[in-house]
Amino acid sequence: MTPGTIWSAGDFVGCERLRQALVPNQFVKVFIPDSDRDGRKLPVQLLVAEIEAAFLRLFGGYWSAAGSGGYLSDGGRTMREQTWAVEAVLPAHVTDELRQDVIALFLEFGTSTNQELILVVVGNRGFRIRVSIQPAAEGEPLVAG
């Protein structure tokens, strides 16, 4: 798999590559679009505030910026949307528990907002995580491994 390759949230290798990229003092960024996979508008300000609060808890700080973006959907349609980016720097000590929490945050965000995929950047590597529209069963981990 090359950086930027699309992988399924249930793909152990993809999850492990993201987990390995989460190392001390790297930038981590997630993109928050204004619509879901079906084009329905999302409460962007609320979502941004939730991700900012999670980044504050996990990393001790964050910054965010609004912009616009676009992508090709699975059906080949050009999708354009207003997008926020929330970014932080991973702490000097990164534990397996922190890695698990970060990946779970991204997957929960994608699932709860009905995203086709989530775009995450760690350091200079992009990760496009395909999200299942079926949330994990109660007690089932969001990330294999």
N, C-alpha and C positions, 0 to 999 in steps of 0.2 A: 504494500500500500504506500502510495506517495502522499506527501502532505497535501491536504485539500481534497483527498479522495472521499467520496461519500460512503459512509458505512452505517449500518443499522445499529441502533442502541443495544440490541441483543447480541451484537458481534463481539465476542470476547477479545479478539485481537485488536479491533478498533478501540474498545474501551481501555485495553492495556496500553496502547500507544498514547492515548490521551493521558492516562494515569502517569506514564513515564515522563511525559513532557512537563508535568506539573512539578517543577523543581524550584528551589529557592531563588528569589530575586528576579523571576521572570514576569513579564507583563502577561496578564490574562484579561481577555476582553470577550464580551458576549454582545450580540446584536439583538435588539428588541424591535420587531416590526410593528406597524400600526394595524395589521390585519392578520387573520388566520388563513389557513390553507384554502378556505372557501371564499376568501375575499371579504369576510365580515370584519367590521372595525372592532378593535380591541381597546380597552381602557388603558392607553399607553402610559399616561402619567402615573396611574396606580401601579402598573407593572414595573416601570422604571424605579419608582419608590421602593417596591419590594426587593428588586435586585440590588439597588443601592444599599438597603438595610442589610441584606445578606452579605454583600461584599464588605460592609463596615464590620460586621460580626466576624467574618472569616479572615479578612486581611488587614483590618484596622483602618481602612480608608478606601476611597474610590474617586473617580471623576467620570463625568458623563457628558455627552454631547449629542445634539440632534443633527440629523442629516437626511439624505434620501438614498435609496438603493433599489436594486432590481435583481432579478434572477429568472432563469428559465424553469418553469414548473415541470413536473413529471410528464405532463401532457404537451410540453413544448411551447406553452404560452409564456409570453414575457410578462412578468409580474413586477410592477413598480409600487413602491411603498415608502412612506416616511419611516425612518428608522432611527432609533437611539442606540448609541454604543455606550456601554458601561465598562470601565476598565479599572484595573488595580494592579498592584505589584504583589506577587506572592511573598510571604514573609521569609526571613532568613532560615527558618526551620520549618520544613514541610513534612508532615506526618502522613502515614497511610490513611488515617482517619480524616485528615483535612482533604486529601485527594478524593476520598469516597464522598465526602460532603459536597465538594465542588461539582463532581460529576453528577451526583444525585440532584443538585440544584438545577443544573442545565437540563437534565432529562425531565424533571418535574415541570420546569418552565415550559418546555416544548410540548409536553403532554397536556398540561392544563390549559394551554392557549391554542391547542389544535394546530400546531405547526407542521408543515411538511418536513422541514429540517431546521436544525439550529446551526448557526454559524458561530464558532468559537475560535479565537486566536490565542495561542500560548506561545510567548516569545515571538518567533517569526514563522510559526507553523499554523496553518489553518486546518480546522477540523469541521467538516460538514456532517452532522450527525442526523441520520434519518430517524424520525420519531414515529413510534407506533401510536396509532390513535387509540389503542386499548391500554389503559393504565394498568400497572402491575397489580396483581391480586394482593390482598392484604397479607402482610408478612413476607411477600416476595421481594427480593432486592431489585432495585432499578438497574443495577449494573452487575453483570456477571463477574465473578472473581472477587 
